[in-house]
Amino acid sequence: MKIYENVSLKNFSTIKIGGTARKIYFPESIEDIKFIIKKSKDENKKLIPIGVGSNTIFKDGILDYIFVSTKLLKNIKIQQNKDLFYLTLDAGVSFKEIINIVKKYNLEGFENLSGIPASVGGATAMNAGAFGTEFFDIIENVLWLDLKGNECLSKKEEINYSYRKTQFQNEGFVYQVTIKLKKSNKKIEKVIKEHLIERNKKQPLNLPTSGSTYKNPPNNFAGKILEEIGFKGKRIGDIGFSDKHANFLVNYSNASFKDLMKLLESAEKEIEKVFNIKLEREIKIVE
Ligand SMILES: Cc1cc2nc3c(=O)[nH]c(=O)nc-3n(C[C@H](O)[C@H](O)[C@H](O)COP(=O)(O)OP(=O)(O)OC[C@H]3O[C@@H](n4cnc5c(N)ncnc54)[C@H](O)[C@@H]3O)c2cc1C
């Protein structure tokens, strides 16, 4: 297994903010992950899995955690049973790679998720979703490791998940996920293309961003709330809420973590004052 020391975390987060990781592990097998979990216990340091880093923001300075990048966990197994396709995917497989399979076999079920810049592990932990579909809608089972390093194969029904939340945000490491898709009569490539155009219109994809900052509260939209308090386009230093989509933070050039936290805290204070509600952060902040 590869282990790198003193690595810039900017390269592990799509918003390109963050200091230096003392160490990052790159496991290539389930045994490597067991070894890392033991290391985390022995050194009494928190284990932090990193996928694409598209919902994660790291603080500046030195961070001394057990960081685990899933970049090298890339196995894919495809099984077909008549019209049904079961894809067993390692945590580091990207959604882009799933799209290639979906297009090749013309499969439906994944198209609404197609533009999310996720890894399988990150999307499972976050229960990522778009256009009314959540990743857990198509998940069959998850092979994961608990904090003691035990292998657990859980069926979807046995897993705690809800809107952008799962048990894996607090415990364990998602190693492998099986999803179920179906042969389609529609031209899936065209549907996916339309989705990507739609996302491109709404999201600030020309700047480094970390996706949705806050979860939508019941019957409302975080972006709308931020717009109503005047935070659409609001900027401190090089960090701002996008003027294209208020719920997306964007890094205009060389944003600092300190400015980012200042911006979040002032938005949260204002939302509480005006609407008397607390928005829950969707982004994962590693301090
Ligand atoms: C331009 C853009 C658009 C986006 N659009 C959407 C959208 O439409 N819908 C949506 O839901 N999200 C969206 N996001 C947010 C983000 O893409 C999703 O949350 C995605 O699922 C994160 O995947 P990741 O691999 O980048 O996870 P990361 O950001 O690397 O990690 C997210 C969390 O999961 C944990 N994690 C990662 N891998 C594992 C693992 N193997 N085991 C256990 N825990 C793990 C991390 O520790 C962290 O807490 C968007 C982000 C961007 C930048």
The ligand as an SDF file (V2000), in Angstrom:
LIG
                    3D

 53 58  0  0  0  0  0  0  0  0999 V2000
  -20.2650   20.5270   -8.6040 C   0  0  0  0  0  0  0  0  0  0  0  0
  -20.8730   19.6530   -7.5390 C   0  0  0  0  0  0  0  0  0  0  0  0
  -22.1620   19.1740   -7.6870 C   0  0  0  0  0  0  0  0  0  0  0  0
  -22.7410   18.3690   -6.7110 C   0  0  0  0  0  0  0  0  0  0  0  0
  -24.0190   17.9120   -6.8860 N   0  0  0  0  0  0  0  0  0  0  0  0
  -24.5490   17.1040   -5.9720 C   0  0  0  0  0  0  0  0  0  0  0  0
  -25.8820   16.5810   -6.1360 C   0  0  0  0  0  0  0  0  0  0  0  0
  -26.5530   16.8420   -7.1300 O   0  0  0  0  0  0  0  0  0  0  0  0
  -26.3680   15.7680   -5.1760 N   0  0  0  0  0  0  0  0  0  0  0  0
  -25.6390   15.4240   -4.0790 C   0  0  0  0  0  0  0  0  0  0  0  0
  -26.1490   14.6530   -3.2350 O   0  0  0  0  0  0  0  0  0  0  0  0
  -24.4090   15.9080   -3.8840 N   0  0  0  0  0  0  0  0  0  0  0  0
  -23.8420   16.7230   -4.7990 C   0  0  0  0  0  0  0  0  0  0  0  0
  -22.5800   17.2050   -4.5990 N   0  0  0  0  0  0  0  0  0  0  0  0
  -21.8380   16.8520   -3.3760 C   0  0  0  0  0  0  0  0  0  0  0  0
  -20.9670   15.6040   -3.5100 C   0  0  0  0  0  0  0  0  0  0  0  0
  -20.6320   15.3810   -4.8530 O   0  0  0  0  0  0  0  0  0  0  0  0
  -21.6780   14.3570   -2.9580 C   0  0  0  0  0  0  0  0  0  0  0  0
  -21.9450   14.4870   -1.5820 O   0  0  0  0  0  0  0  0  0  0  0  0
  -20.8190   13.0830   -3.1640 C   0  0  0  0  0  0  0  0  0  0  0  0
  -21.5620   11.9820   -2.7580 O   0  0  0  0  0  0  0  0  0  0  0  0
  -19.5290   13.1190   -2.3900 C   0  0  0  0  0  0  0  0  0  0  0  0
  -18.7300   12.0660   -2.8590 O   0  0  0  0  0  0  0  0  0  0  0  0
  -17.1560   12.0980   -2.6430 P   0  0  0  0  0  0  0  0  0  0  0  0
  -16.5740   10.8490   -3.1220 O   0  0  0  0  0  0  0  0  0  0  0  0
  -16.6040   13.3670   -3.2170 O   0  0  0  0  0  0  0  0  0  0  0  0
  -17.1290   12.1770   -1.0640 O   0  0  0  0  0  0  0  0  0  0  0  0
  -16.1300   12.9980   -0.1490 P   0  0  0  0  0  0  0  0  0  0  0  0
  -16.4240   14.4600   -0.2420 O   0  0  0  0  0  0  0  0  0  0  0  0
  -14.7400   12.5570   -0.3910 O   0  0  0  0  0  0  0  0  0  0  0  0
  -16.6160   12.4930    1.2860 O   0  0  0  0  0  0  0  0  0  0  0  0
  -17.8880   12.8480    1.7740 C   0  0  0  0  0  0  0  0  0  0  0  0
  -18.0790   12.1870    3.1400 C   0  0  0  0  0  0  0  0  0  0  0  0
  -18.1100   10.7850    2.9730 O   0  0  0  0  0  0  0  0  0  0  0  0
  -17.0630   10.1650    3.7110 C   0  0  0  0  0  0  0  0  0  0  0  0
  -16.5540    9.0460    2.9020 N   0  0  0  0  0  0  0  0  0  0  0  0
  -15.9490    9.0970    1.6840 C   0  0  0  0  0  0  0  0  0  0  0  0
  -15.6210    7.8600    1.2710 N   0  0  0  0  0  0  0  0  0  0  0  0
  -16.0080    7.0110    2.2420 C   0  0  0  0  0  0  0  0  0  0  0  0
  -15.9190    5.5930    2.4310 C   0  0  0  0  0  0  0  0  0  0  0  0
  -15.3620    4.7900    1.5120 N   0  0  0  0  0  0  0  0  0  0  0  0
  -16.4290    5.0730    3.5690 N   0  0  0  0  0  0  0  0  0  0  0  0
  -17.0000    5.8530    4.5230 C   0  0  0  0  0  0  0  0  0  0  0  0
  -17.0980    7.1950    4.4100 N   0  0  0  0  0  0  0  0  0  0  0  0
  -16.6120    7.7590    3.2890 C   0  0  0  0  0  0  0  0  0  0  0  0
  -16.0220   11.2560    3.9440 C   0  0  0  0  0  0  0  0  0  0  0  0
  -15.2180   11.0070    5.0680 O   0  0  0  0  0  0  0  0  0  0  0  0
  -16.9170   12.4760    4.1030 C   0  0  0  0  0  0  0  0  0  0  0  0
  -17.4390   12.5390    5.4020 O   0  0  0  0  0  0  0  0  0  0  0  0
  -21.9960   18.0310   -5.5550 C   0  0  0  0  0  0  0  0  0  0  0  0
  -20.6760   18.4990   -5.4070 C   0  0  0  0  0  0  0  0  0  0  0  0
  -20.1160   19.3110   -6.3860 C   0  0  0  0  0  0  0  0  0  0  0  0
  -18.7250   19.8080   -6.2040 C   0  0  0  0  0  0  0  0  0  0  0  0
  1  2  1  0
  2  3  1  0
  2 52  2  0
  3  4  2  0
  4  5  1  0
  4 50  1  0
  5  6  2  0
  6  7  1  0
  6 13  1  0
  7  8  2  0
  7  9  1  0
  9 10  1  0
 10 11  2  0
 10 12  1  0
 12 13  2  0
 13 14  1  0
 14 15  1  0
 14 50  1  0
 15 16  1  0
 16 17  1  0
 16 18  1  0
 18 19  1  0
 18 20  1  0
 20 21  1  0
 20 22  1  0
 22 23  1  0
 23 24  1  0
 24 25  2  0
 24 26  1  0
 24 27  1  0
 27 28  1  0
 28 29  2  0
 28 30  1  0
 28 31  1  0
 31 32  1  0
 32 33  1  0
 33 34  1  0
 33 48  1  0
 34 35  1  0
 35 36  1  0
 35 46  1  0
 36 37  1  0
 36 45  1  0
 37 38  2  0
 38 39  1  0
 39 40  1  0
 39 45  2  0
 40 41  1  0
 40 42  2  0
 42 43  1  0
 43 44  2  0
 44 45  1  0
 46 47  1  0
 46 48  1  0
 48 49  1  0
 50 51  2  0
 51 52  1  0
 52 53  1  0
M  END
$$$$
